[in-house]
Amino acid sequence: MIGLNRIQRYILLQCVLGLAMVMAIFIVTILLVDVVEQLRTVGGDVELSPVTAVSLSLMKLPGLAEQTLPFAILVAAMIAYSRLNARSELSVIRASGLSAWQFLTPVTVMCVVVGLFAMMVLNPLGARLSDRFESLRNDLLIAGGVRVDSSESDVWMRQGDGNTQIVIHAESVDETGQVFRGVKMLEQGRVYQGGRPTDRFEFVRRIDAEKARIIEGFWQMESLIENIPGSPPQQMDSLAIPTDLDPDTLLDRFTSPNTIGFWSLPAFIKQTREAGLDSSRFAVRLYSLTAIPVFYTAMGLIGAIVCLRLSRLGGTSRLIAAGGLAATGVFFIMQFSASLGASGALPPIIAAWSPALFALFASLAVLSYREDG
């Protein structure tokens, strides 16, 4: 690779081989477990062949691989530098004049490249295949006569107060959870006797609309037909009905940040903000994806640093265990920080980037202290 000397290229090869071995083990394990899970869940409701179960699992594989990559990089770095240390190659490399900063450059390069690949290729691929997985799974269940509750099709909701109840059904909803198509509304009103309310409700009207969305506390419906008992159907271009449904709640219900790929997130965030909705969860997801190269670099450095101690001095196993615990702690801190950002307690960019930067700078500080005093 351009910019790396021969020794650094050799170390990079060891890191790449370690990562390939670890990912191969992870992928085989994930596939075996997930195929059994598909046969147990989907196969428990419909007849499912092993080939179809493997196809379903392969669609989930990119998303699952993305989640395991940080730990794969950690373990790969530990394996690579432990081998170099056990074979006394690190001692020879130091004697040749290379400092720790130079022979840790290869793992840094690998982490940055893998991070960029995960951000720009693996994540969008995983999001796309996840949608195909849900579609194929639902088709299999429906074909087998099993009722499927989908967040994007055949949507049922209910709203009302003490005097009115409205049952809402939509054939589909867009990815923002705001635009509903093929909408049917059945409105019922409370029955009064002698000026006093009863526990009974009676049918008031039915509305069939091509499209509906919630804007400023109203259902704004387009191209609709209103049916009222005792009156002929009325065709209208638009109609507004008050609602107490929260658009942000609908967004949370119908859309998950993990289902939107990296390249689609900026446009989705812009669309969500223009609709006046809270886009914090999606902004945190976008910034978290951009922080992946930094996070992977921190994980790789943690794995490498704990293996630099000479084997004959002992204590390497304790250092490796400490490094594993530290990396696990960083991972959970990132998840906790992302939750704070999604709730609005922290700015999204700070919630996403601060744990990764802290882990990176802490690793560099430990390396400076151990190598440069």
C-alpha positions as CSV (number, residue, x, y, z in Angstrom):
1,M,0.0,0.0,0.0
2,I,1.3,3.5,-0.9
3,G,2.8,5.3,2.1
4,L,3.6,2.1,4.1
5,N,7.1,0.5,4.1
6,R,7.7,-3.2,3.8
7,I,7.4,-4.0,7.5
8,Q,4.2,-2.0,7.9
9,R,2.7,-3.8,4.9
10,Y,3.6,-7.1,6.6
11,I,1.9,-6.0,9.8
12,L,-1.1,-4.8,7.8
13,L,-1.4,-8.2,6.2
14,Q,-1.4,-9.9,9.6
15,C,-4.2,-7.5,10.7
16,V,-6.2,-8.2,7.6
17,L,-5.8,-12.0,8.0
18,G,-6.8,-11.7,11.6
19,L,-9.9,-9.7,10.7
20,A,-10.8,-12.1,7.9
21,M,-10.5,-15.1,10.3
22,V,-12.6,-13.5,13.0
23,M,-15.3,-12.3,10.6
24,A,-15.5,-15.7,9.0
25,I,-16.1,-17.3,12.5
26,F,-18.7,-14.6,13.3
27,I,-20.5,-14.9,10.0
28,V,-20.7,-18.7,10.2
29,T,-21.9,-18.5,13.8
30,I,-24.5,-15.8,12.9
31,L,-25.8,-17.8,9.9
32,L,-26.1,-21.0,11.9
33,V,-28.0,-19.3,14.7
34,D,-30.2,-17.2,12.5
35,V,-31.1,-20.1,10.2
36,V,-32.3,-22.1,13.2
37,E,-34.2,-19.0,14.4
38,Q,-36.0,-18.6,11.0
39,L,-36.9,-22.3,11.0
40,R,-38.2,-22.0,14.5
41,T,-40.2,-18.7,14.0
42,V,-41.3,-18.5,10.4
43,G,-41.1,-22.3,10.0
44,G,-43.3,-22.7,13.0
45,D,-46.2,-21.0,11.2
46,V,-45.6,-22.0,7.6
47,E,-43.7,-24.7,5.7
48,L,-40.2,-23.3,5.2
49,S,-37.4,-25.1,3.4
50,P,-33.8,-24.9,4.6
51,V,-32.8,-23.0,1.3
52,T,-35.5,-20.3,2.0
53,A,-34.4,-20.1,5.6
54,V,-30.8,-19.5,4.5
55,S,-32.0,-16.9,2.0
56,L,-33.8,-15.0,4.8
57,S,-30.7,-15.2,7.0
58,L,-28.4,-13.9,4.2
59,M,-30.6,-10.8,3.9
60,K,-30.1,-10.1,7.6
61,L,-26.4,-10.8,7.4
62,P,-25.0,-7.4,6.4
63,G,-26.9,-5.6,9.2
64,L,-25.7,-8.2,11.8
65,A,-22.2,-8.1,10.4
66,E,-22.1,-4.3,10.8
67,Q,-23.0,-4.7,14.5
68,T,-20.2,-7.2,15.1
69,L,-17.5,-5.4,13.2
70,P,-16.2,-3.3,16.2
71,F,-15.6,-6.4,18.3
72,A,-14.2,-8.3,15.2
73,I,-11.6,-5.5,14.8
74,L,-10.8,-5.6,18.5
75,V,-10.2,-9.3,18.4
76,A,-8.3,-9.2,15.1
77,A,-5.9,-6.6,16.4
78,M,-5.3,-8.7,19.5
79,I,-4.6,-11.8,17.4
80,A,-2.3,-10.0,15.0
81,Y,-0.1,-8.2,17.6
82,S,-0.2,-11.2,20.0
83,R,1.3,-13.3,17.2
84,L,3.9,-10.7,16.4
85,N,4.8,-10.5,20.1
86,A,4.8,-14.3,20.7
87,R,7.2,-14.8,17.7
88,S,9.4,-11.9,19.0
89,E,8.8,-10.1,15.8
90,L,7.8,-6.9,17.6
91,S,11.2,-6.9,19.4
92,V,12.9,-7.2,16.0
93,I,10.8,-4.5,14.5
94,R,11.6,-2.2,17.4
95,A,15.3,-3.0,17.0
96,S,15.1,-2.0,13.3
97,G,14.2,1.5,14.3
98,L,10.4,1.6,14.0
99,S,8.5,3.1,16.9
100,A,5.2,2.0,18.3
101,W,3.5,4.8,16.4
102,Q,4.9,3.4,13.1
103,F,4.0,-0.3,13.7
104,L,0.5,0.7,14.9
105,T,-0.1,2.6,11.7
106,P,-1.2,-0.5,9.8
107,V,-4.0,-1.3,12.2
108,T,-5.1,2.3,12.1
109,V,-5.2,2.2,8.3
110,M,-7.2,-1.0,8.3
111,C,-9.7,0.4,10.8
112,V,-10.2,3.6,8.8
113,V,-10.7,1.7,5.5
114,V,-13.1,-0.8,7.1
115,G,-15.0,2.0,8.8
116,L,-15.5,3.9,5.6
117,F,-16.6,0.6,3.9
118,A,-19.1,-0.1,6.8
119,M,-20.4,3.5,6.6
120,M,-20.8,3.9,2.9
121,V,-21.4,0.4,1.6
122,L,-22.3,-2.1,4.3
123,N,-24.9,0.1,6.1
124,P,-26.9,1.1,3.0
125,L,-26.8,-2.6,1.8
126,G,-27.9,-3.8,5.2
127,A,-30.8,-1.3,5.3
128,R,-31.9,-2.3,1.8
129,L,-31.7,-6.0,2.4
130,S,-33.5,-5.6,5.7
131,D,-36.5,-4.2,3.9
132,R,-36.4,-7.2,1.5
133,F,-36.2,-9.5,4.4
134,E,-39.3,-8.1,6.0
135,S,-41.2,-8.1,2.7
136,L,-40.2,-11.8,1.9
137,R,-41.0,-12.9,5.4
138,N,-44.4,-11.2,5.3
139,D,-45.1,-12.7,1.9
140,L,-44.3,-16.2,3.2
141,L,-46.5,-15.8,6.3
142,I,-49.4,-14.3,4.3
143,A,-49.2,-17.1,1.8
144,G,-49.3,-19.6,4.6
145,G,-52.5,-18.0,6.0
146,V,-50.8,-16.2,8.9
147,R,-52.0,-12.6,9.7
148,V,-49.1,-10.2,9.6
149,D,-49.0,-6.8,11.4
150,S,-46.9,-4.5,9.3
151,S,-45.9,-1.0,10.2
152,E,-46.0,0.1,6.6
153,S,-49.1,-1.5,5.3
154,D,-52.6,-2.4,6.6
155,V,-52.3,0.3,9.4
156,W,-55.0,0.6,12.1
157,M,-55.4,3.5,14.5
158,R,-58.0,4.9,16.8
159,Q,-58.7,8.4,18.1
160,G,-61.5,10.2,19.9
161,D,-62.7,11.9,23.0
162,G,-65.7,11.5,25.3
163,N,-68.3,12.1,22.5
164,T,-66.6,10.9,19.3
165,Q,-64.7,7.8,18.3
166,I,-62.9,7.4,14.9
167,V,-61.4,4.1,13.7
168,I,-58.8,4.8,11.0
169,H,-57.5,2.3,8.5
170,A,-54.8,3.0,5.9
171,E,-53.5,0.7,3.2
172,S,-50.0,2.0,3.5
173,V,-47.9,4.7,5.1
174,D,-44.7,6.3,3.8
175,E,-41.3,6.1,5.5
176,T,-41.9,9.3,7.5
177,G,-45.0,7.8,9.1
178,Q,-46.9,10.9,8.1
179,V,-48.5,10.4,4.7
180,F,-51.2,7.7,4.6
181,R,-52.8,6.3,1.4
182,G,-56.0,4.5,0.9
183,V,-57.5,5.9,4.1
184,K,-60.9,4.9,5.5
185,M,-62.4,6.6,8.6
186,L,-65.4,5.3,10.5
187,E,-66.8,7.9,12.9
188,Q,-69.1,7.1,15.7
189,G,-70.9,9.5,18.1
190,R,-72.2,9.0,21.6
191,V,-75.9,8.6,22.0
192,Y,-77.7,11.0,24.3
193,Q,-81.1,10.3,25.9
194,G,-82.9,13.1,27.7
195,G,-79.9,15.3,27.4
196,R,-77.7,12.8,29.2
197,P,-74.9,10.7,27.7
198,T,-75.2,7.0,27.5
199,D,-72.7,4.2,27.0
200,R,-73.8,3.6,23.4
201,F,-72.3,4.9,20.2
202,E,-73.9,5.1,16.8
203,F,-72.5,5.4,13.3
204,V,-72.1,9.0,12.1
205,R,-70.2,8.9,8.8
206,R,-67.6,7.1,6.7
207,I,-64.8,8.9,4.8
208,D,-62.7,7.3,2.0
209,A,-59.7,9.3,1.0
210,E,-56.9,8.7,-1.4
211,K,-54.3,10.4,0.9
212,A,-54.2,11.9,4.4
213,R,-51.6,13.4,6.6
214,I,-51.5,15.2,10.0
215,I,-50.7,18.9,9.9
216,E,-51.0,21.2,12.9
217,G,-53.5,19.1,14.8
218,F,-55.7,18.1,11.8
219,W,-56.1,15.2,9.4
220,Q,-55.7,16.9,6.0
221,M,-57.4,14.6,3.5
222,E,-57.4,14.8,-0.2
223,S,-59.6,13.3,-3.0
224,L,-62.2,11.9,-0.6
225,I,-65.8,10.7,-0.5
226,E,-68.0,11.3,2.6
227,N,-70.9,9.0,3.3
228,I,-73.5,10.1,5.9
229,P,-76.6,7.9,6.6
230,G,-79.7,9.3,4.8
231,S,-77.6,11.5,2.4
232,P,-76.0,10.8,-0.9
233,P,-72.2,10.4,-1.0
234,Q,-70.4,13.7,-1.3
235,Q,-67.1,13.9,-3.3
236,M,-64.7,16.5,-2.0
237,D,-61.2,17.7,-3.0
238,S,-60.1,18.2,0.6
239,L,-61.3,18.0,4.2
240,A,-59.8,18.7,7.6
241,I,-60.7,16.7,10.8
242,P,-59.3,17.5,14.2
243,T,-57.0,14.9,15.8
244,D,-55.1,14.4,19.0
245,L,-52.6,12.0,17.4
246,D,-49.0,13.2,17.8
247,P,-47.0,13.3,14.5
248,D,-43.8,12.6,16.4
249,T,-45.4,9.5,18.0
250,L,-46.4,8.3,14.5
251,L,-42.8,8.9,13.3
252,D,-41.5,6.8,16.2
253,R,-44.0,4.1,15.5
254,F,-43.5,3.7,11.8
255,T,-39.9,4.5,11.2
256,S,-36.7,3.3,12.8
257,P,-33.3,5.0,12.2
258,N,-31.7,1.7,11.6
259,T,-33.9,1.0,8.6
260,I,-32.6,4.0,6.7
261,G,-29.3,3.8,4.9
262,F,-26.4,6.3,5.2
263,W,-27.0,7.9,1.8
264,S,-30.7,8.3,2.4
265,L,-30.5,9.8,5.9
266,P,-29.6,13.4,5.0
267,A,-32.6,13.8,2.7
268,F,-34.8,12.1,5.2
269,I,-33.7,14.4,8.1
270,K,-34.3,17.4,5.9
271,Q,-37.8,16.2,5.0
272,T,-38.6,15.5,8.6
273,R,-37.5,18.9,9.8
274,E,-39.4,20.6,7.0
275,A,-42.5,18.8,8.3
276,G,-41.9,20.3,11.8
277,L,-41.0,16.9,13.4
278,D,-38.3,15.9,15.7
279,S,-35.4,14.4,13.8
280,S,-33.0,13.9,16.7
281,R,-33.0,10.2,16.5
282,F,-32.1,10.2,12.8
283,A,-29.5,13.0,13.2
284,V,-27.8,10.9,16.0
285,R,-27.8,7.9,13.6
286,L,-26.3,9.9,10.8
287,Y,-23.5,11.3,13.0
288,S,-22.9,7.9,14.6
289,L,-22.3,6.5,11.1
290,T,-19.8,9.3,10.3
291,A,-18.0,8.5,13.5
292,I,-17.6,4.8,12.7
293,P,-14.0,5.2,11.3
294,V,-12.9,6.9,14.5
295,F,-14.7,4.3,16.7
296,Y,-13.2,1.4,14.8
297,T,-9.7,3.0,15.1
298,A,-10.1,3.3,18.8
299,M,-11.2,-0.3,19.1
300,G,-8.2,-1.4,16.9
301,L,-5.8,0.6,19.0
302,I,-7.2,-0.8,22.3
303,G,-6.7,-4.3,20.9
304,A,-3.2,-3.7,19.8
305,I,-1.9,-1.7,22.8
306,V,-2.8,-4.4,25.3
307,C,-0.6,-6.9,23.3
308,L,2.6,-4.8,23.1
309,R,3.9,-5.9,26.5
310,L,6.8,-8.5,26.1
311,S,5.5,-12.0,26.6
312,R,8.4,-12.9,28.9
313,L,7.3,-10.2,31.4
314,G,4.0,-11.8,31.9
315,G,0.6,-10.2,32.6
316,T,-0.4,-10.2,29.0
317,S,-3.7,-12.1,29.7
318,R,-4.7,-9.6,32.3
319,L,-4.0,-6.7,29.9
320,I,-6.1,-8.4,27.1
321,A,-9.0,-8.9,29.6
322,A,-8.7,-5.3,30.6
323,G,-8.7,-4.2,27.0
324,G,-11.8,-6.3,26.2
325,L,-13.6,-4.8,29.2
326,A,-12.6,-1.3,28.2
327,A,-13.8,-1.8,24.6
328,T,-17.1,-3.2,25.8
329,G,-17.5,-0.3,28.1
330,V,-16.9,2.1,25.2
331,F,-19.5,0.3,23.1
332,F,-22.2,0.6,25.8
333,I,-21.3,4.2,26.5
334,M,-21.8,5.0,22.8
335,Q,-25.2,3.3,23.0
336,F,-26.1,5.3,26.1
337,S,-24.9,8.6,24.6
338,A,-26.9,7.9,21.5
339,S,-30.0,7.4,23.6
340,L,-29.4,10.8,25.3
341,G,-29.0,12.4,21.9
342,A,-32.2,10.8,20.5
343,S,-34.2,12.1,23.5
344,G,-32.9,15.6,23.0
345,A,-30.8,15.7,26.2
346,L,-27.6,16.2,24.2
347,P,-26.9,17.7,20.8
348,P,-26.8,14.9,18.2
349,I,-23.3,15.5,17.0
350,I,-21.9,15.6,20.6
351,A,-23.9,12.4,21.5
352,A,-22.5,10.6,18.5
353,W,-18.9,11.8,18.3
354,S,-17.8,12.4,21.9
355,P,-17.6,8.7,23.0
356,A,-15.6,7.7,19.9
357,L,-13.2,10.7,20.3
358,F,-12.8,10.0,24.0
359,A,-11.9,6.4,23.3
360,L,-9.5,7.4,20.6
361,F,-7.7,10.1,22.6
362,A,-7.6,7.8,25.7
363,S,-5.9,5.1,23.6
364,L,-3.4,7.6,22.2
365,A,-2.7,8.9,25.7
366,V,-2.0,5.4,27.0
367,L,0.2,4.7,24.1
368,S,2.2,8.0,24.6
369,Y,2.6,7.2,28.3
370,R,3.8,3.6,27.7
371,E,6.1,4.3,24.7
372,D,7.3,7.8,25.2
373,G,7.2,8.1,28.9
